[in-house]
């Protein structure tokens, strides 16, 4: 991995500490070249645009979208057949693996490009896929370049991987500046001290995301989420994810209370979400069935 200029963690005290599920090869060089092209006008990064709610479309660095470990998932989809064979999801492979199922990661980049953008009426940045005869495709590098340019452009601060991101803690669970900066470097993010403190990150995530979810409830609640076995629609999935992110970032250590609560049915599927701070929807529809109920009951039939 190292000989191929791949980065999947940081050496701390002589021991390798992994990012767990993330690795990148030649990422720093790629982003350096891409950013040079942007500066010289050779590469144009499109604006995310405006959503159906009249607000900006989201990026992978929007506090209205991020979770406890932002920017850690590719958008590539795969095919899997009954014999255990897998391949990239291309037109040629779909013909070869007829009847196969599609595999994808439903968080962060894939969540934005495949689920949230369509629900909000937004379009992810796409370029020709060299593996699929030039068919337009999304990609983590595209998301990060777009986020670097446009996140925070309309007032909200950009979300940049914080010290309390579980992927960047050392193996004893402590904050580590070197590991955080190494992770940031492979995602085209500036090093510390730029970005927010762990406390500010938790606060902005809770306040900005909780508000936007409630404002967009009518766009999200009628849209399927990426994990139907975990949450029954995109709204409840995002609320569940926000609730869990608060816990995974240990935001309670900063004297905060989790603003989101959820209800699961007898099968353990999240079917309702409640918020301590109420905001009304900004698009037409019935709204959140649990509106103005600050705390949800834990389970329901």
ZAMARGU-4260 file (C-alpha; in steps of 0.2 Angstrom, whole numbers, plus 5000, padded with zeros to 4 digits):
<rodrens>
0) 5000/5000/5000 | 5014/5012/5005 | 5024/5008/4989 | 5009/5013/4979 | 5007/5029/4988
5) 4991/5023/4997 | 4986/5030/5013 | 4974/5021/5025 | 4979/5028/5042 | 4994/5036/5052
10) 5009/5029/5061 | 5007/5034/5080 | 5021/5030/5092 | 5028/5018/5080 | 5012/5009/5077
15) 5000/5010/5062 | 4983/5016/5067 | 4970/5013/5053 | 4956/5024/5047 | 4946/5007/5047
20) 4936/5008/5031 | 4945/5021/5021 | 4960/5021/5010 | 4966/5031/4995 | 4980/5030/4983
25) 4989/5045/4976 | 4974/5056/4982 | 4985/5071/4988 | 4993/5072/4970 | 4977/5070/4962
30) 4969/5084/4971 | 4984/5095/4969 | 4983/5093/4950 | 4964/5095/4950 | 4965/5111/4960
35) 4979/5118/4949 | 4967/5115/4934 | 4953/5124/4943 | 4965/5139/4947 | 4970/5140/4928
40) 4952/5138/4922 | 4955/5121/4914 | 4942/5113/4926 | 4925/5120/4930 | 4917/5115/4946
45) 4898/5117/4945 | 4888/5125/4958 | 4877/5112/4968 | 4862/5123/4963 | 4846/5127/4972
50) 4834/5114/4980 | 4815/5113/4979 | 4815/5121/4996 | 4823/5137/4989 | 4839/5133/4999
55) 4856/5128/4993 | 4858/5110/4987 | 4869/5101/4999 | 4887/5095/4998 | 4897/5082/5007
60) 4903/5096/5019 | 4886/5103/5023 | 4882/5102/5041 | 4864/5098/5035 | 4870/5082/5029
65) 4886/5076/5037 | 4887/5062/5050 | 4901/5057/5063 | 4913/5052/5050 | 4910/5062/5034
70) 4917/5059/5017 | 4921/5041/5020 | 4911/5032/5006 | 4913/5030/4987 | 4898/5031/4976
75) 4903/5016/4965 | 4889/5003/4964 | 4893/4985/4961 | 4884/4970/4955 | 4883/4953/4964
80) 4876/4937/4957 | 4870/4921/4965 | 4887/4913/4963 | 4896/4926/4973 | 4903/4935/4958
85) 4905/4954/4958 | 4908/4967/4946 | 4906/4986/4944 | 4889/4991/4939 | 4891/4995/4920
90) 4880/4991/4905 | 4891/4977/4899 | 4892/4969/4916 | 4873/4970/4919 | 4871/4960/4903
95) 4884/4947/4908 | 4877/4946/4926 | 4859/4945/4922 | 4848/4945/4937 | 4861/4951/4949
100) 4858/4963/4963 | 4866/4980/4966 | 4877/4984/4980 | 4881/5001/4986 | 4886/5011/5002
105) 4871/5021/5007 | 4881/5034/5018 | 4890/5051/5015 | 4894/5052/4996 | 4882/5039/4990
110) 4868/5045/5001 | 4870/5063/4994 | 4872/5058/4976 | 4859/5043/4975 | 4846/5048/4988
115) 4846/5066/4995 | 4850/5075/4979 | 4835/5067/4969 | 4824/5070/4984 | 4828/5089/4985
120) 4828/5091/4966 | 4846/5093/4965 | 4859/5086/4952 | 4876/5078/4958 | 4891/5083/4948
125) 4894/5069/4935 | 4908/5066/4922 | 4910/5052/4909 | 4914/5035/4916 | 4929/5027/4907
130) 4924/5010/4913 | 4906/5011/4906 | 4908/5018/4888 | 4907/5036/4894 | 4891/5035/4903
135) 4889/5050/4916 | 4894/5045/4934 | 4897/5052/4951 | 4912/5050/4961 | 4919/5054/4979
140) 4933/5066/4971 | 4920/5076/4962 | 4910/5078/4978 | 4925/5084/4988 | 4931/5096/4975
145) 4913/5103/4974 | 4911/5104/4992 | 4928/5112/4994 | 4923/5126/4983 | 4904/5128/4987
150) 4902/5122/5005 | 4899/5138/5016 | 4896/5149/5002 | 4879/5155/5008 | 4883/5158/5026
155) 4883/5141/5035 | 4901/5135/5040 | 4908/5121/5030 | 4910/5105/5039 | 4928/5098/5039
160) 4933/5082/5048 | 4935/5086/5067 | 4947/5079/5080 | 4932/5069/5087 | 4929/5059/5071
165) 4930/5041/5076 | 4941/5037/5061 | 4954/5050/5066 | 4956/5045/5085 | 4971/5035/5090
170) 4969/5017/5095 | 4966/5023/5113 | 4952/5034/5108 | 4961/5050/5110 | 4961/5065/5098
175) 4976/5065/5087 | 4981/5080/5076 | 4992/5070/5064 | 4980/5057/5060 | 4966/5070/5058
180) 4977/5080/5046 | 4982/5064/5036 | 4964/5060/5034 | 4960/5077/5029 | 4974/5077/5016
185) 4967/5063/5006 | 4950/5071/5005 | 4956/5088/4999 | 4953/5097/5016 | 4965/5110/5024
190) 4974/5105/5040 | 4971/5110/5057 | 4968/5122/5065 | 4956/5127/5051 | 4939/5120/5054
195) 4928/5119/5070 | 4932/5113/5087 | 4924/5096/5092 | 4911/5106/5102 | 4907/5118/5088
200) 4906/5104/5076 | 4893/5095/5087 | 4883/5110/5090 | 4882/5115/5071 | 4878/5097/5066
205) 4863/5097/5078 | 4856/5114/5075 | 4859/5115/5056 | 4854/5097/5052 | 4839/5096/5063
210) 4832/5112/5056 | 4835/5107/5038 | 4827/5089/5040 | 4811/5097/5047 | 4810/5110/5034
215) 4812/5097/5020 | 4801/5083/5029 | 4789/5083/5014 | 4802/5080/5002 | 4811/5067/5012
220) 4797/5057/5020 | 4789/5050/5004 | 4806/5045/4997 | 4814/5028/5001 | 4830/5028/5011
225) 4845/5017/5008 | 4842/5005/5022 | 4823/5000/5023 | 4828/4987/5036 | 4834/5001/5047
230) 4822/5016/5043 | 4806/5016/5033 | 4810/5032/5023 | 4823/5044/5019 | 4817/5057/5033
235) 4818/5044/5047 | 4834/5037/5040 | 4842/5054/5041 | 4835/5058/5058 | 4841/5041/5065
240) 4859/5045/5057 | 4859/5062/5066 | 4854/5054/5082 | 4868/5041/5081 | 4881/5054/5075
245) 4878/5064/5091 | 4882/5048/5101 | 4897/5043/5091 | 4905/5060/5092 | 4902/5060/5111
250) 4894/5077/5110 | 4886/5074/5127 | 4904/5077/5134 | 4901/5095/5129 | 4886/5097/5140
255) 4874/5095/5125 | 4858/5085/5124 | 4854/5075/5109 | 4840/5085/5100 | 4834/5070/5090
260) 4824/5055/5096 | 4817/5041/5086 | 4804/5027/5088 | 4806/5009/5081 | 4793/4996/5077
265) 4792/4978/5083 | 4805/4974/5069 | 4817/4987/5075 | 4814/4999/5060 | 4814/5017/5064
270) 4796/5024/5059 | 4796/5041/5068 | 4807/5055/5073 | 4805/5069/5085 | 4815/5085/5088
275) 4817/5096/5104 | 4818/5111/5093 | 4803/5113/5081 | 4804/5120/5064 | 4790/5119/5051
280) 4791/5112/5034 | 4794/5124/5020 | 4786/5114/5006 | 4769/5108/5003 | 4763/5092/5012
285) 4757/5085/5028 | 4774/5088/5038 | 4781/5077/5051 | 4768/5066/5060 | 4777/5069/5076
290) 4779/5088/5074 | 4780/5097/5091 | 4782/5081/5100 | 4799/5084/5108 | 4803/5066/5113
295) 4797/5051/5104 | 4792/5035/5113 | 4805/5022/5111 | 4795/5008/5103 | 4778/5005/5094
300) 4768/4991/5087
</rodrens>
